[in-house]
Amino acid sequence: MKRMILYIFVRKGCCLCDAVKNNLLKINIKNIQSELIIKEIDIDRFDLYQDKFRKYDYEVPVLALQNNLTNQMHELPRISPRLKDSQLQNWLQKNILNYQNI
């Protein structure tokens, strides 16, 4: 099975970003895929993520999957910060499956 990284691009102080992050922390991500790791990227760290700042400035929160073997990154569809628990888990499973089929 591929090892994947789920990136969440956020901005500090963004209530939508905080809602998505908190909801992600409440589900058991290993039930979705055992090799999935979550990494947070603060786009306001302009010194580190200048390209991400330009791309996601008005779009956060953004979720993206990266395959560790190929380093290909695939942005997931926009996520509602209202999704939580089983809804969020189902949404992630569906989108991860779609990504694996690409």
Secondary structure, 3 states (H helix, E strand, C coil): CCCEEEEEEECCCCHHHHHHHHHHHHCCHHHHCCCEEEEEEECCCHHHHHHHHHHHCCCCCEEEEEECCCCCEEECCCCCCCCCHHHHHHHHHHHHHHHHCC
